[in-house]
């Protein structure tokens, strides 16, 4: 459904005259402001960046498939690496656990093999000498060279999982590690001596659904609040939760099978948002794509964090015998 805007009204509790008054329509472009009220500034800045961006130069306007699959590097105008900081990322238990696991295994046998592949490609044709390998805190530069190891951080796509700013900002993302140090090239070999390792995140910020039968639900929003799952969010009202669950199941079934008319869909959405005197809008990935199609604005982008460094002391790695 195209829930780009929704009309809402003031309740008697917020209207001292006791009369219903028309309020400004809630739009998906209001979501960053709601995020700020929830104290989610990073999530808000990322979404605002998407709204301020421009569509990609292809038929869909979405991120190029080759870039999405990491087969090509995103153009500079579709890269953002100033908003997300590793210090913020590691404030979340899920990310911190992944960080500790990656730190302990950054130079595993497979990780070391990957380091050798990257260095072989970069230095096999270099003249004899000593070369620094450093990315100066710029994650996109590290990504172009090639990461040393990776850990995927994932969330379940249900309301039962954590609802926090990390999920709102990035959902599933990659936590990468790279090694920096010195590379010595001789007439016979290439030897790499790591001096520090760096950690950063990489993600595609987009609203694509792939081949899914229906668009992913991103929650129920209004000017002040997010409810990620209607049953969980209103679990104190069992009767209301049961009614909403029934309506959602029927609506989803009809949407998937093509049996739901636009009028039926709008009625279902109306019932979702008018709960306990509060008005919400059901937001899905497709709403952002509809916004992009209608307004010719909204740009998917590749997001990187800064790089968090830690010193290491390990044996040199012989990359290749020439």
PEWOLIN-V822881 format. One record per residue. N is the residue number from 1. SS is DSSP state (~ for helix, > for strand, _ for the rest). PHI is phi in whole degrees, 0 to 359 (* if undefined). OMEGA is omega as a letter, one per 30 degrees, with the letter a starting at -180 (* if undefined). Layout:
N|SS|PHI|OMEGA / N|SS|PHI|OMEGA
//
This chain:
1|_|*|a / 2|_|263|a / 3|_|271|a / 4|_|290|l / 5|>|223|l / 6|>|210|l / 7|_|283|l / 8|_|226|l / 9|>|231|l / 10|_|277|l / 11|_|277|l / 12|_|304|a / 13|_|296|a / 14|_|258|a / 15|_|240|a / 16|_|296|l / 17|_|283|a / 18|_|80|l / 19|_|247|l / 20|_|286|l / 21|_|232|a / 22|>|288|l / 23|_|254|l / 24|_|297|l / 25|_|295|l / 26|>|278|l / 27|>|237|l / 28|~|296|l / 29|~|290|l / 30|~|276|a / 31|~|301|l / 32|~|304|l / 33|~|294|l / 34|~|297|l / 35|~|301|l / 36|~|293|l / 37|~|295|l / 38|_|277|a / 39|_|64|l / 40|_|241|a / 41|~|294|a / 42|~|293|l / 43|~|300|l / 44|~|296|a / 45|~|294|l / 46|~|295|l / 47|~|293|l / 48|~|298|l / 49|~|297|l / 50|~|297|a / 51|~|298|a / 52|~|279|a / 53|_|277|l / 54|_|243|l / 55|_|300|l / 56|_|287|a / 57|_|280|l / 58|_|218|a / 59|_|297|a / 60|_|278|a / 61|_|83|a / 62|_|269|a / 63|_|306|l / 64|_|302|a / 65|~|300|a / 66|~|295|l / 67|~|291|l / 68|~|301|a / 69|_|272|a / 70|_|63|l / 71|_|268|l / 72|_|217|a / 73|_|266|a / 74|_|294|l / 75|_|301|a / 76|~|304|a / 77|~|291|l / 78|~|248|l / 79|>|237|l / 80|>|231|a / 81|>|219|l / 82|>|245|a / 83|>|273|a / 84|>|271|l / 85|_|246|a / 86|~|297|l / 87|~|299|l / 88|~|287|a / 89|~|303|a / 90|_|284|l / 91|_|284|l / 92|_|253|a / 93|~|304|a / 94|~|299|l / 95|~|289|a / 96|~|294|l / 97|~|296|l / 98|~|296|l / 99|~|299|a / 100|~|297|l / 101|~|294|a / 102|~|293|l / 103|~|299|a / 104|~|286|a / 105|_|234|a / 106|_|299|l / 107|_|248|l / 108|_|300|l / 109|~|308|l / 110|~|291|l / 111|~|296|l / 112|~|295|l / 113|~|300|l / 114|~|292|l / 115|~|300|a / 116|~|297|l / 117|~|299|a / 118|~|298|a / 119|~|289|l / 120|~|300|a / 121|~|294|a / 122|~|278|a / 123|~|239|a / 124|_|297|l / 125|_|254|a / 126|_|277|l / 127|_|289|l / 128|_|305|a / 129|>|159|l / 130|>|248|a / 131|>|239|l / 132|>|282|l / 133|>|243|a / 134|_|210|a / 135|_|243|l / 136|_|53|l / 137|_|78|a / 138|_|260|a / 139|~|295|l / 140|~|296|l / 141|~|292|l / 142|~|297|a / 143|~|295|l / 144|~|297|l / 145|~|292|a / 146|_|122|a / 147|_|290|a / 148|_|267|l / 149|>|198|a / 150|>|211|l / 151|>|225|l / 152|>|274|l / 153|>|255|a / 154|_|233|l / 155|_|239|l / 156|_|288|a / 157|_|273|l / 158|_|221|l / 159|_|291|a / 160|_|286|a / 161|_|274|a / 162|_|304|l / 163|_|245|a / 164|_|213|a / 165|~|292|l / 166|~|299|l / 167|~|293|a / 168|~|294|a / 169|~|278|a / 170|_|235|a / 171|_|53|l / 172|_|283|l / 173|>|207|l / 174|>|260|l / 175|>|256|a / 176|>|253|l / 177|>|227|l / 178|>|231|l / 179|>|247|l / 180|>|239|a / 181|>|167|a / 182|>|240|l / 183|>|241|l / 184|>|253|l / 185|>|251|l / 186|_|242|l / 187|_|289|a / 188|_|239|a / 189|>|208|l / 190|>|236|a / 191|>|236|a / 192|>|248|l / 193|>|246|l / 194|>|291|l / 195|>|243|l / 196|>|202|l / 197|>|239|a / 198|>|231|a / 199|>|244|l / 200|>|207|l / 201|>|252|l / 202|>|223|a / 203|>|202|l / 204|>|258|l / 205|>|264|a / 206|_|207|a / 207|_|232|l / 208|_|274|l / 209|_|250|a / 210|_|63|a / 211|_|258|a / 212|_|300|a / 213|_|289|l / 214|_|216|a / 215|_|286|a / 216|_|295|l / 217|>|280|a / 218|>|252|l / 219|>|116|a / 220|>|244|a / 221|>|244|l / 222|_|218|a / 223|_|294|a / 224|_|238|a / 225|_|208|l / 226|>|240|l / 227|>|241|a / 228|_|287|a / 229|_|220|a / 230|~|297|a / 231|~|288|l / 232|~|293|a / 233|~|296|a / 234|_|241|a / 235|_|294|l / 236|_|286|l / 237|_|244|a / 238|~|298|a / 239|~|297|a / 240|~|294|l / 241|~|298|l / 242|~|297|l / 243|~|298|a / 244|~|295|l / 245|~|297|l / 246|~|295|l / 247|~|297|a / 248|~|297|a / 249|~|299|l / 250|~|294|a / 251|~|297|a / 252|~|297|l / 253|~|300|a / 254|~|293|l / 255|~|295|a / 256|~|294|a / 257|~|272|l / 258|_|77|a / 259|_|265|a / 260|_|262|l / 261|_|279|l / 262|~|304|l / 263|~|293|l / 264|~|295|a / 265|~|296|l / 266|~|294|l / 267|~|295|l / 268|~|297|l / 269|~|295|l / 270|~|302|a / 271|~|291|l / 272|~|296|a / 273|~|271|a / 274|>|261|a / 275|>|234|l / 276|_|48|l / 277|_|77|l / 278|>|244|a / 279|>|246|a / 280|_|233|l / 281|>|238|l / 282|>|284|a / 283|>|247|l / 284|>|232|l / 285|~|308|a / 286|~|298|l / 287|~|296|l / 288|~|287|l / 289|~|293|l / 290|~|297|l / 291|~|301|l / 292|~|298|l / 293|~|297|a / 294|~|281|a / 295|~|251|a / 296|_|57|l / 297|_|222|a / 298|_|110|a / 299|_|238|l / 300|_|299|a / 301|>|208|l / 302|>|270|a / 303|>|247|l / 304|>|233|l / 305|>|268|l / 306|_|285|l / 307|_|250|l / 308|>|262|a / 309|>|259|l / 310|>|219|l / 311|>|286|l / 312|_|223|l / 313|_|226|a / 314|_|224|a / 315|_|291|l / 316|_|301|l / 317|>|249|l / 318|>|278|a / 319|>|273|a / 320|>|201|l / 321|>|259|a / 322|_|270|*
//
